[in-house]
């Protein structure tokens, strides 16, 4: 069984600015309502410690591995519960430059495994958490000085 969650938001800041905010993981507790902690090596193959707090649910800590990292474009990791194919989640942040100099930010997760059909409430709150994080990322990125976002001063 598999399930995909995807949310997107347009941000009036360049991909470089959005990437800087997204990868400044030490600052997550200051602004990120969903991914409350992210530490570890942001390199392909690196192991992370990710603490997520879906709205209305208890926070959980995951230990995923980075599977793809392309600066200013994409960051993806794969997390598992206990063993492969029980409950796996591949999480992705994608940044797409817009013609106006802004960024289309997409957050998604591909869930697969035998437990997916039993995780409906958790997955619904996860989608709400994605939206909350996307909006907080937009606000924080747009608060950066315009000169950093590639706009004319």
DSSP file (Angstrom, degrees, kcal/mol; ACC not computed):
  #  RESIDUE AA STRUCTURE BP1 BP2  ACC     N-H-->O    O-->H-N    N-H-->O    O-->H-N    TCO  KAPPA ALPHA  PHI   PSI    X-CA   Y-CA   Z-CA
    1    1 A X              0   0    0      0, 0.0   112,-2.1     0, 0.0     2,-0.3   0.000 360.0 360.0 360.0 141.9    0.0    0.0    0.0
    2    2 A X  E     -A  112   0A   0    110,-0.2     2,-0.3   112,-0.1   110,-0.2  -0.964 360.0-175.3-139.1 155.5    1.2    3.5   -0.8
    3    3 A X  E     -A  111   0A   0    108,-2.5   108,-3.3    -2,-0.3     2,-0.4  -0.980  10.6-152.4-151.0 138.3    0.0    7.0   -0.2
    4    4 A X  E     -A  110   0A   0     -2,-0.3     2,-0.4   106,-0.2   106,-0.2  -0.940   5.5-169.0-115.9 136.0    1.4   10.4   -1.4
    5    5 A X  E     +A  109   0A   0    104,-2.4   104,-2.3    -2,-0.4     2,-0.4  -0.985  13.9 173.0-117.9 133.2    1.0   13.8    0.4
    6    6 A X  E     +A  108   0A   0     -2,-0.4     2,-0.3   102,-0.2   102,-0.2  -0.990   8.1 171.6-144.0 132.3    2.0   16.9   -1.4
    7    7 A X  E     -A  107   0A   0    100,-2.6   100,-2.9    -2,-0.4     2,-0.3  -0.989   9.6-170.2-136.1 147.4    1.6   20.6   -0.6
    8    8 A X  E     -A  106   0A   0     -2,-0.3     2,-0.3    98,-0.2    98,-0.2  -0.929   6.3-175.8-135.6 158.6    3.1   23.6   -2.4
    9    9 A X  E     -A  105   0A   0     96,-2.2    96,-3.0    -2,-0.3     2,-0.4  -0.984  25.2-125.0-151.6 145.0    3.4   27.4   -1.8
   10   10 A X  E     -A  104   0A   0     -2,-0.3     2,-0.4    94,-0.2    94,-0.2  -0.799  27.3-164.0 -90.9 133.8    4.7   30.3   -3.8
   11   11 A X  E     -A  103   0A   0     92,-3.2    92,-2.8    -2,-0.4     2,-1.9  -0.973  21.4-138.0-122.7 129.3    7.4   32.3   -2.0
   12   12 A X  S    S+     0   0    0     -2,-0.4     2,-0.3    90,-0.2    90,-0.1  -0.425  78.4  83.8 -84.9  62.8    8.5   35.8   -3.0
   13   13 A X  S    S-     0   0    0     -2,-1.9    -2,-0.2    90,-0.1   129,-0.1  -0.959  86.1 -94.3-156.0 152.8   12.2   35.1   -2.4
   14   14 A X     >  -     0   0    0     -2,-0.3     4,-2.5   127,-0.1     3,-0.3  -0.229  35.9-109.7 -68.1 158.9   14.8   33.4   -4.6
   15   15 A X  H  > S+     0   0    0     87,-0.3     4,-2.8     1,-0.2     5,-0.2   0.847 119.8  58.9 -55.9 -33.3   15.6   29.7   -4.3
   16   16 A X  H  > S+     0   0    0      2,-0.2     4,-2.1     1,-0.2    -1,-0.2   0.918 108.6  43.5 -62.9 -42.7   18.9   30.7   -2.8
   17   17 A X  H  > S+     0   0    0     -3,-0.3     4,-2.1     2,-0.2    -2,-0.2   0.931 115.1  48.1 -68.4 -45.8   17.2   32.6    0.1
   18   18 A X  H  X S+     0   0    0     -4,-2.5     4,-2.9     1,-0.2    -2,-0.2   0.914 112.0  50.6 -61.4 -42.4   14.6   29.8    0.6
   19   19 A X  H  X S+     0   0    0     -4,-2.8     4,-2.7    -5,-0.2    -1,-0.2   0.905 107.5  53.4 -61.7 -42.6   17.4   27.2    0.6
   20   20 A X  H  X S+     0   0    0     -4,-2.1     4,-0.6     2,-0.2    -1,-0.2   0.914 113.0  43.2 -59.6 -42.8   19.4   29.2    3.2
   21   21 A X  H >< S+     0   0    0     -4,-2.1     3,-0.8     1,-0.2    -2,-0.2   0.935 114.9  50.0 -67.3 -45.5   16.3   29.3    5.5
   22   22 A X  H 3< S+     0   0    0     -4,-2.9    -2,-0.2     1,-0.2    -1,-0.2   0.853 114.5  43.0 -62.8 -36.8   15.5   25.6    4.9
   23   23 A X  H 3< S+     0   0    0     -4,-2.7     2,-1.8    -5,-0.2    -1,-0.2   0.448  86.3  92.4 -94.8   0.3   19.0   24.4    5.6
   24   24 A X    X<  +     0   0    0     -3,-0.8     3,-1.6    -4,-0.6     4,-0.3  -0.547  52.9 165.3 -85.4  70.2   19.6   26.6    8.6
   25   25 A X  G >   +     0   0    0     -2,-1.8     3,-1.3     1,-0.3    13,-0.4   0.731  61.3  68.9 -67.6 -23.5   18.4   23.7   10.7
   26   26 A X  G 3  S+     0   0    0      1,-0.3     3,-0.4    -3,-0.2    -1,-0.3   0.786  99.2  52.9 -63.6 -25.1   19.6   25.1   14.0
   27   27 A X  G X> S+     0   0    0     -3,-1.6     3,-1.9     1,-0.2     4,-0.8   0.502  78.0 100.8 -88.3  -4.6   17.0   27.8   13.7
   28   28 A X  H X> S+     0   0    0     -3,-1.3     4,-3.0     1,-0.3     3,-1.1   0.869  75.7  57.9 -51.2 -43.6   14.1   25.4   13.2
   29   29 A X  H 34 S+     0   0    0     -3,-0.4    -1,-0.3    -4,-0.3    -2,-0.1   0.782 103.0  57.5 -60.0 -22.4   12.9   25.7   16.8
   30   30 A X  H <4 S-     0   0    0     -3,-1.9    -1,-0.2    -4,-0.1    -2,-0.2   0.778 130.8  -1.3 -76.5 -26.9   12.5   29.5   16.2
   31   31 A X  H << S+     0   0    0     -3,-1.1     2,-0.7    -4,-0.8    -2,-0.2   0.607 100.1  96.7-138.9 -20.6   10.1   29.3   13.3
   32   32 A X     <  -     0   0    0     -4,-3.0   101,-0.1    -5,-0.3    -1,-0.1  -0.699  38.7-176.7 -92.4 111.3    9.2   25.7   12.2
   33   33 A X  S    S+     0   0    0     -2,-0.7     3,-0.2    99,-0.2    -1,-0.2   0.607  83.6  33.2 -79.6 -10.1    5.9   24.5   13.7
   34   34 A X  S    S+     0   0    0      1,-0.3    19,-2.6    95,-0.1     2,-1.2   0.823 117.3  44.0-111.0 -58.0    6.1   21.0   12.1
   35   35 A X  E     +F   52   0B   0     17,-0.2    -1,-0.3     1,-0.2    17,-0.2  -0.767  68.5 175.6 -91.2  94.4    9.8   19.9   11.9
   36   36 A X  E     +     0   0B   0     15,-1.6     2,-0.3    -2,-1.2    -1,-0.2   0.723  64.7  17.1 -78.4 -22.1   10.8   21.1   15.3
   37   37 A X  E     +F   51   0B   0     14,-1.4    14,-2.6    -3,-0.1     2,-0.3  -0.979  57.4 172.6-150.4 137.5   14.3   19.7   15.2
   38   38 A X  E     +F   50   0B   0    -13,-0.4     2,-0.3    -2,-0.3    12,-0.2  -0.910  17.9 155.6-144.8 116.5   16.5   18.6   12.3
   39   39 A X  E     +F   49   0B   0     10,-2.2    10,-2.9    -2,-0.3     2,-0.3  -0.931  25.5  66.3-138.3 162.6   20.2   17.7   13.0
   40   40 A X  E    S-F   48   0B   0     -2,-0.3     2,-0.6     8,-0.2     8,-0.2  -0.752  88.2 -29.4 121.1-170.0   22.8   15.6   11.4
   41   41 A X        -     0   0    0      6,-1.2     2,-1.9    -2,-0.3    25,-0.2  -0.735  42.9-152.5 -90.3 117.3   24.7   15.7    8.2
   42   42 A X        +     0   0    0     -2,-0.6     2,-0.3   -19,-0.1    -1,-0.1  -0.516  62.6 105.8 -85.3  70.0   22.9   17.3    5.2
   43   43 A X  S >  S-     0   0    0     -2,-1.9     3,-2.9    25,-0.0    23,-0.3  -0.970  86.3 -81.7-140.9 152.1   24.8   15.2    2.7
   44   44 A X  T 3  S+     0   0    0     -2,-0.3    23,-0.2     1,-0.3     3,-0.1  -0.357 122.2  18.4 -56.9 131.0   23.7   12.3    0.6
   45   45 A X  T 3  S+     0   0    0     21,-3.0    -1,-0.3     1,-0.3    22,-0.1   0.237  95.9 137.8  88.7 -12.1   23.9    9.2    2.8
   46   46 A X    <   -     0   0    0     -3,-2.9    20,-2.8    -5,-0.1     2,-0.4  -0.307  52.9-125.9 -67.5 149.5   24.0   11.3    5.9
   47   47 A X  B     -B   65   0A   0     18,-0.2    -6,-1.2    -3,-0.1     2,-0.3  -0.827  28.6-164.7 -98.1 134.5   22.0   10.3    8.9
   48   48 A X  E     -F   40   0B   0     16,-2.9     2,-0.5    -2,-0.4    -8,-0.2  -0.752  21.1-142.8-114.8 160.7   19.6   12.8   10.4
   49   49 A X  E     -F   39   0B   0    -10,-2.9   -10,-2.2    -2,-0.3     2,-0.5  -0.985  28.8-178.3-119.2 115.2   17.6   13.2   13.6
   50   50 A X  E     -FG  38  62B   0     12,-2.4    12,-3.4    -2,-0.5     2,-0.6  -0.966  13.8-167.9-122.4 124.3   14.2   14.7   12.8
   51   51 A X  E     -FG  37  61B   0    -14,-2.6   -15,-1.6    -2,-0.5   -14,-1.4  -0.950  13.7-173.9-112.3 115.5   11.6   15.5   15.4
   52   52 A X  E     -FG  35  60B   0      8,-2.5     8,-2.4    -2,-0.6     2,-0.3  -0.830  15.2-162.4-110.7 149.1    8.2   16.3   13.8
   53   53 A X        -     0   0    0    -19,-2.6     6,-0.2    -2,-0.3     3,-0.1  -0.722   9.8-160.1-129.4  82.2    5.1   17.5   15.6
   54   54 A X    >   -     0   0    0     -2,-0.3     3,-2.3     4,-0.3    72,-0.2  -0.373  42.4 -88.7 -59.2 139.4    2.0   16.9   13.5
   55   55 A X  T 3  S+     0   0    0     70,-0.7    -1,-0.1     1,-0.3    74,-0.1  -0.226 111.7   7.1 -53.2 130.7   -0.8   19.3   14.8
   56   56 A X  T 3  S+     0   0    0      1,-0.2     2,-0.3    -3,-0.1    -1,-0.3   0.529 114.9  96.1  76.7   5.8   -2.8   17.7   17.5
   57   57 A X  S <  S-     0   0    0     -3,-2.3    -1,-0.2    68,-0.1     2,-0.2  -0.839  83.1 -94.3-124.8 160.5   -0.4   14.7   17.8
   58   58 A X        -     0   0    0     -2,-0.3    -4,-0.3    -3,-0.1    -6,-0.1  -0.515  49.0-104.6 -71.7 140.5    2.5   13.8   20.0
   59   59 A X        -     0   0    0     -2,-0.2     2,-0.3    -6,-0.2    -6,-0.2  -0.370  38.1-159.8 -65.0 145.0    5.9   14.7   18.5
   60   60 A X  E     -G   52   0B   0     -8,-2.4    -8,-2.5    -3,-0.1     2,-0.5  -0.945   9.5-137.3-127.9 151.2    7.9   11.8   17.1
   61   61 A X  E     -G   51   0B   0     -2,-0.3     2,-0.3   -10,-0.2   -10,-0.2  -0.921  20.5-172.9-111.7 131.6   11.6   11.4   16.4
   62   62 A X  E     -G   50   0B   0    -12,-3.4   -12,-2.4    -2,-0.5     2,-0.1  -0.816  20.3-151.8-118.8 158.8   12.9    9.8   13.3
   63   63 A X        +     0   0    0     -2,-0.3   -14,-0.2    17,-0.3    17,-0.1  -0.533  34.4 166.4-127.7  64.7   16.4    8.8   12.2
   64   64 A X        -     0   0    0     -2,-0.1   -16,-2.9    15,-0.1     2,-0.4  -0.218  32.0-123.7 -78.5 169.3   16.2    8.9    8.3
   65   65 A X  E     -BC  47  78A   0     13,-2.0    13,-2.5   -18,-0.2     2,-0.4  -0.913  26.2-113.4-110.1 140.4   19.0    8.9    5.8
   66   66 A X  E     + C   0  77A   0    -20,-2.8   -21,-3.0    -2,-0.4    11,-0.3  -0.600  34.8 175.9 -71.4 125.4   19.5   11.6    3.2
   67   67 A X  E     +     0   0A   0      9,-2.1     2,-0.3    -2,-0.4    10,-0.2   0.633  65.4  17.2-106.2 -19.5   18.8   10.1   -0.2
   68   68 A X  E     + C   0  76A   0      8,-1.6     8,-2.7   -25,-0.1     2,-0.4  -0.952  56.3 173.6-155.2 134.1   19.1   13.2   -2.4
   69   69 A X  E     + C   0  75A   0     -2,-0.3     2,-0.4     6,-0.2     6,-0.2  -0.931   6.2 164.6-143.5 118.2   20.6   16.6   -2.0
   70   70 A X  E >>  - C   0  74A   0      4,-3.1     4,-2.5    -2,-0.4     3,-2.4  -0.916  43.5-117.0-131.5 103.7   20.9   19.2   -4.7
   71   71 A X  T 34 S+     0   0    0     -2,-0.4   -55,-0.1     1,-0.3     4,-0.1  -0.063  94.4   3.0 -49.0 135.7   21.5   22.7   -3.3
   72   72 A X  T 34 S+     0   0    0    -57,-0.1    -1,-0.3     1,-0.1   -53,-0.1   0.544 133.3  57.9  65.2  11.3   18.8   25.2   -4.0
   73   73 A X  T <4 S-     0   0    0     -3,-2.4    22,-3.3     1,-0.2     2,-0.3   0.620 106.1  -6.2-130.3 -52.8   16.7   22.5   -5.7
   74   74 A X  E  <  -CD  70  94A   0     -4,-2.5    -4,-3.1    20,-0.2     2,-0.4  -0.994  35.4-173.8-159.1 144.2   15.9   19.4   -3.6
   75   75 A X  E     +CD  69  93A   0     18,-2.2    18,-2.8    -2,-0.3     2,-0.4  -0.984  21.2 172.9-135.4 125.9   16.4   17.7   -0.2
   76   76 A X  E     -CD  68  92A   0     -8,-2.7    -9,-2.1    -2,-0.4    -8,-1.6  -0.987   7.2-178.5-134.8 144.4   15.0   14.2    0.3
   77   77 A X  E     -CD  66  91A   0     14,-2.2    14,-2.2    -2,-0.4     2,-0.5  -0.962  18.2-138.8-137.3 160.0   15.3   11.6    3.1
   78   78 A X  E     -CD  65  90A   0    -13,-2.5   -13,-2.0    -2,-0.3     2,-0.3  -0.977  20.5-177.0-121.3 123.2   14.0    8.1    3.7
   79   79 A X  E     - D   0  89A   0     10,-2.7    10,-2.7    -2,-0.5     2,-0.3  -0.881   3.7-166.1-117.6 151.8   12.8    7.1    7.1
   80   80 A X  E     - D   0  88A   0     -2,-0.3     2,-0.7     8,-0.2   -17,-0.3  -0.969  21.4-132.1-135.4 149.7   11.6    3.7    8.3
   81   81 A X  S    S-     0   0    0      6,-1.3     2,-1.9     2,-0.3     6,-0.4  -0.927  78.2 -50.0-100.7 113.6    9.7    2.3   11.2
   82   82 A X  S    S+     0   0    0     -2,-0.7     2,-0.3     4,-0.1    -2,-0.1  -0.388 123.8  15.6  63.1 -78.1   11.6   -0.8   12.4
   83   83 A X  S >> S-     0   0    0     -2,-1.9     3,-1.6     1,-0.1     4,-0.6  -0.884  93.1 -82.0-128.0 155.9   12.0   -2.8    9.2
   84   84 A X  T 34 S+     0   0    0     -2,-0.3    -4,-0.1     1,-0.2    -1,-0.1  -0.233 111.2  15.8 -56.4 143.1   11.7   -1.9    5.4
   85   85 A X  T 34 S+     0   0    0     27,-0.1    29,-1.8     1,-0.1    -1,-0.2   0.509  99.1  95.8  70.7   9.3    8.2   -2.0    4.0
   86   86 A X  T <4 S-     0   0    0     -3,-1.6    29,-2.5    27,-0.3    30,-0.3   0.901 114.1 -24.8 -83.9 -55.1    6.4   -1.9    7.4
   87   87 A X  S  < S+     0   0    0     -4,-0.6    -6,-1.3    -6,-0.4     2,-0.3  -0.641  79.5 172.7-158.5  96.2    6.0    1.9    7.3
   88   88 A X  E     -DE  80 112A   0     24,-3.2    24,-2.2    -8,-0.2     2,-0.4  -0.816   9.8-168.7-107.2 145.5    8.5    3.8    5.1
   89   89 A X  E     -DE  79 111A   0    -10,-2.7   -10,-2.7    -2,-0.3     2,-0.7  -0.965  10.2-162.8-137.6 122.5    8.3    7.5    4.3
   90   90 A X  E     -DE  78 110A   0     20,-2.2    20,-2.2    -2,-0.4     2,-0.3  -0.907  19.0-163.3-102.8 111.6   10.4    9.3    1.7
   91   91 A X  E     -DE  77 109A   0    -14,-2.2   -14,-2.2    -2,-0.7     2,-0.4  -0.722   8.0-173.8 -97.2 141.3   10.2   13.0    2.5
   92   92 A X  E     -DE  76 108A   0     16,-2.8    16,-2.5    -2,-0.3     2,-0.5  -0.999  20.8-165.3-141.7 138.5   11.1   15.7    0.0
   93   93 A X  E     -DE  75 107A   0    -18,-2.8   -18,-2.2    -2,-0.4     2,-0.4  -0.994  20.9-173.1-114.3 123.2   11.5   19.5   -0.2
   94   94 A X  E     -DE  74 106A   0     12,-2.9    12,-2.7    -2,-0.5     2,-0.5  -0.966  10.3-162.1-122.9 136.3   11.7   20.8   -3.7
   95   95 A X  E     - E   0 105A   0    -22,-3.3     2,-0.5    -2,-0.4    10,-0.2  -0.970   7.1-174.4-118.1 125.9   12.4   24.4   -4.8
   96   96 A X  E     - E   0 104A   0      8,-2.2     8,-3.1    -2,-0.5     2,-0.1  -0.978  25.2-124.6-122.5 122.9   11.5   25.5   -8.3
   97   97 A X  E     - E   0 103A   0     -2,-0.5     2,-0.3     6,-0.2     6,-0.2  -0.400  23.0-144.3 -65.0 139.2   12.5   29.0   -9.6
   98   98 A X    >   -     0   0    0      4,-2.8     3,-2.0    -2,-0.1   -83,-0.1  -0.727  22.8-114.5 -98.3 154.4    9.6   31.1  -10.8
   99   99 A X  T 3  S+     0   0    0     -2,-0.3    -1,-0.1     1,-0.3    -2,-0.0   0.777 115.3  59.4 -58.4 -26.7   10.0   33.5  -13.8
  100  100 A X  T 3  S-     0   0    0      1,-0.0    -1,-0.3     0, 0.0     3,-0.1   0.383 125.1 -99.1 -85.3   5.7    9.5   36.5  -11.4
  101  101 A X  S <  S+     0   0    0     -3,-2.0    -2,-0.1     1,-0.3   -86,-0.1   0.324  90.2 111.8  95.6  -7.5   12.5   35.5   -9.3
  102  102 A X        -     0   0    0    -88,-0.1    -4,-2.8   -90,-0.1     2,-0.4  -0.042  63.1-112.4 -84.9-167.1   10.4   33.8   -6.6
  103  103 A X  E     -AE  11  97A   0    -92,-2.8   -92,-3.2    -6,-0.2     2,-0.7  -0.989   2.9-145.5-135.1 137.0   10.3   30.2   -5.6
  104  104 A X  E     -AE  10  96A   0     -8,-3.1    -8,-2.2    -2,-0.4     2,-0.5  -0.928  27.4-161.7 -96.9 114.5    7.6   27.4   -5.8
  105  105 A X  E     -AE   9  95A   0    -96,-3.0   -96,-2.2    -2,-0.7     2,-0.5  -0.871   8.3-173.7-103.6 127.6    8.3   25.3   -2.7
  106  106 A X  E     -AE   8  94A   0    -12,-2.7   -12,-2.9    -2,-0.5     2,-0.5  -0.982   6.8-169.2-124.1 129.0    6.8   21.8   -2.6
  107  107 A X  E     +AE   7  93A   0   -100,-2.9  -100,-2.6    -2,-0.5     2,-0.3  -0.962  20.3 162.9-114.4 131.3    6.9   19.5    0.4
  108  108 A X  E     -AE   6  92A   0    -16,-2.5   -16,-2.8    -2,-0.5     2,-0.4  -0.957  24.2-160.2-145.8 162.7    5.9   15.9   -0.2
  109  109 A X  E     -AE   5  91A   0   -104,-2.3  -104,-2.4    -2,-0.3     2,-0.7  -0.977   8.5-154.1-146.5 133.5    6.1   12.5    1.3
  110  110 A X  E     -AE   4  90A   0    -20,-2.2   -20,-2.2    -2,-0.4     2,-0.4  -0.930  19.5-166.3-106.9 110.4    5.6    9.1   -0.3
  111  111 A X  E     +AE   3  89A   0   -108,-3.3  -108,-2.5    -2,-0.7     2,-0.3  -0.773  13.1 166.5 -97.4 140.7    4.5    6.6    2.3
  112  112 A X  E     +AE   2  88A   0    -24,-2.2   -24,-3.2    -2,-0.4  -110,-0.2  -0.993  20.7  80.0-149.6 153.8    4.5    2.9    1.7
  113  113 A X  S >  S-     0   0    0   -112,-2.1     3,-1.2    -2,-0.3     4,-0.3  -0.617  81.8 -71.6 133.7 168.8    4.2   -0.3    3.7
  114  114 A X  T 3  S+     0   0    0    -29,-1.8     3,-0.3     1,-0.2   -27,-0.2   0.719 123.7  56.1 -68.6 -21.5    1.7   -2.6    5.3
  115  115 A X  T >  S+     0   0    0    -29,-2.5     3,-1.6     1,-0.2     4,-0.3   0.573  79.2  93.5 -86.9  -8.3    0.8   -0.1    8.1
  116  116 A X  G X  S+     0   0    0     -3,-1.2     3,-1.8   -30,-0.3    -1,-0.2   0.886  80.2  55.7 -54.1 -45.0   -0.2    2.7    5.7
  117  117 A X  G 3  S+     0   0    0     -4,-0.3     3,-0.4    -3,-0.3    -1,-0.3   0.733 107.8  50.9 -62.3 -18.5   -3.9    1.8    5.7
  118  118 A X  G <  S+     0   0    0     -3,-1.6    -1,-0.3     1,-0.2     3,-0.2   0.362  95.7  71.4 -98.3   4.8   -4.0    2.1    9.5
  119  119 A X    <>  +     0   0    0     -3,-1.8     4,-2.7    -4,-0.3     5,-0.3   0.053  55.1 126.0-109.7  24.4   -2.3    5.5    9.7
  120  120 A X  H  > S+     0   0    0     -3,-0.4     4,-2.1     1,-0.2    -1,-0.2   0.879  75.1  44.1 -53.6 -49.3   -5.2    7.7    8.4
  121  121 A X  H  > S+     0   0    0      1,-0.2     4,-2.0     2,-0.2    -1,-0.2   0.904 115.3  48.5 -66.9 -40.8   -5.4   10.2   11.3
  122  122 A X  H  > S+     0   0    0      1,-0.2     4,-1.7     2,-0.2    -1,-0.2   0.918 112.7  48.5 -63.3 -42.8   -1.6   10.6   11.6
  123  123 A X  H  X S+     0   0    0     -4,-2.7     4,-1.8     1,-0.2    -2,-0.2   0.855 108.7  53.4 -69.6 -33.8   -1.3   11.2    7.8
  124  124 A X  H  X S+     0   0    0     -4,-2.1     4,-1.5    -5,-0.3    -1,-0.2   0.916 111.0  45.9 -65.4 -42.0   -4.1   13.7    7.8
  125  125 A X  H  X S+     0   0    0     -4,-2.0     4,-2.1     1,-0.2   -70,-0.7   0.804 107.5  59.4 -71.3 -26.9   -2.4   15.7   10.6
  126  126 A X  H  X S+     0   0    0     -4,-1.7     4,-2.3     2,-0.2    -1,-0.2   0.918 103.1  51.1 -64.8 -43.0    0.9   15.4    8.7
  127  127 A X  H  X S+     0   0    0     -4,-1.8     4,-2.0     1,-0.2    -2,-0.2   0.895 109.8  50.0 -60.9 -40.1   -0.6   17.2    5.7
  128  128 A X  H  X S+     0   0    0     -4,-1.5     4,-2.1     1,-0.2    -1,-0.2   0.888 109.3  52.3 -64.0 -39.3   -1.8   20.0    8.0
  129  129 A X  H  X S+     0   0    0     -4,-2.1     4,-2.5     2,-0.2    -2,-0.2   0.881 105.5  54.5 -63.0 -39.6    1.7   20.1    9.4
  130  130 A X  H  X S+     0   0    0     -4,-2.3     4,-2.9     1,-0.2    -2,-0.2   0.946 108.9  48.3 -57.4 -48.8    3.2   20.5    5.9
  131  131 A X  H  X S+     0   0    0     -4,-2.0     4,-2.3     1,-0.2    -2,-0.2   0.904 111.3  50.0 -60.1 -42.4    0.9   23.5    5.2
  132  132 A X  H  X S+     0   0    0     -4,-2.1     4,-2.1     1,-0.2    -1,-0.2   0.911 113.3  45.7 -64.5 -42.1    1.9   25.1    8.5
  133  133 A X  H  X S+     0   0    0     -4,-2.5     4,-2.8     2,-0.2     5,-0.2   0.923 110.5  53.5 -66.5 -43.2    5.6   24.6    7.8
  134  134 A X  H  X S+     0   0    0     -4,-2.9     4,-2.3     1,-0.2    -2,-0.2   0.923 110.8  46.4 -57.4 -45.3    5.2   25.9    4.2
  135  135 A X  H  X S+     0   0    0     -4,-2.3     4,-2.5     2,-0.2    -1,-0.2   0.907 112.7  49.3 -65.0 -42.0    3.6   29.1    5.4
  136  136 A X  H  X S+     0   0    0     -4,-2.1     4,-2.4     1,-0.2    -2,-0.2   0.882 110.8  50.6 -65.0 -37.8    6.2   29.6    8.1
  137  137 A X  H  X S+     0   0    0     -4,-2.8     4,-2.7     2,-0.2     5,-0.2   0.902 110.0  50.9 -64.6 -41.3    9.0   29.1    5.6
  138  138 A X  H  X S+     0   0    0     -4,-2.3     4,-2.7    -5,-0.2     5,-0.2   0.950 111.8  46.4 -60.2 -49.9    7.3   31.6    3.3
  139  139 A X  H  X S+     0   0    0     -4,-2.5     4,-1.1     1,-0.2    -2,-0.2   0.924 115.6  45.1 -60.6 -46.4    7.0   34.2    6.0
  140  140 A X  H  < S+     0   0    0     -4,-2.4     4,-0.4     1,-0.2    -1,-0.2   0.906 115.4  46.9 -67.5 -41.3   10.7   33.7    7.2
  141  141 A X  H >< S+     0   0    0     -4,-2.7     3,-1.2     1,-0.2    -2,-0.2   0.906 111.7  50.1 -67.2 -41.7   12.1   33.7    3.6
  142  142 A X  H 3< S+     0   0    0     -4,-2.7    -1,-0.2     1,-0.3    -2,-0.2   0.707 101.2  64.7 -71.2 -19.0   10.1   36.8    2.6
  143  143 A X  T 3< S+     0   0    0     -4,-1.1    -1,-0.3    -5,-0.2    -2,-0.2   0.624  81.2 100.7 -77.8 -12.8   11.3   38.7    5.7
  144  144 A X  S <  S-     0   0    0     -3,-1.2     5,-0.1    -4,-0.4  -127,-0.0  -0.390  94.7 -82.7 -68.2 151.1   14.9   38.5    4.4
  145  145 A X    >>  -     0   0    0      1,-0.1     3,-1.4     3,-0.1     4,-0.7  -0.267  36.7-124.3 -55.6 139.3   16.2   41.7    2.8
  146  146 A X  G >4>S+     0   0    0      1,-0.3     5,-1.4     2,-0.2     3,-1.0   0.811 107.6  66.2 -56.4 -33.9   15.1   42.0   -0.8
  147  147 A X  G >45S+     0   0    0      1,-0.3     3,-0.9     2,-0.2    -1,-0.3   0.840  99.4  53.0 -60.4 -31.8   18.8   42.3   -2.0
  148  148 A X  G <45S+     0   0    0     -3,-1.4    -1,-0.3     1,-0.2    -2,-0.2   0.741 101.3  60.1 -74.2 -22.2   19.4   38.8   -0.9
  149  149 A X  G <<5S-     0   0    0     -3,-1.0    -1,-0.2    -4,-0.7    -2,-0.2   0.368 118.4-106.0 -90.0   7.3   16.5   37.4   -2.9
  150  150 A X  T < 5S+     0   0    0     -3,-0.9    -3,-0.2     1,-0.3     2,-0.1   0.436  76.3 135.2  88.1  -1.7   17.9   38.6   -6.2
  151  151 A X      < -     0   0    0     -5,-1.4    -1,-0.3     1,-0.1    -2,-0.1  -0.450  65.0 -94.7 -79.5 154.4   15.4   41.5   -6.5
  152  152 A X              0   0    0      1,-0.1    -1,-0.1    -2,-0.1    -3,-0.0  -0.399 360.0 360.0 -66.5 143.7   16.6   44.9   -7.6
  153  153 A X              0   0    0     -6,-0.1    -1,-0.1    -2,-0.1    -6,-0.1   0.415 360.0 360.0 -96.0 360.0   17.4   47.3   -4.8
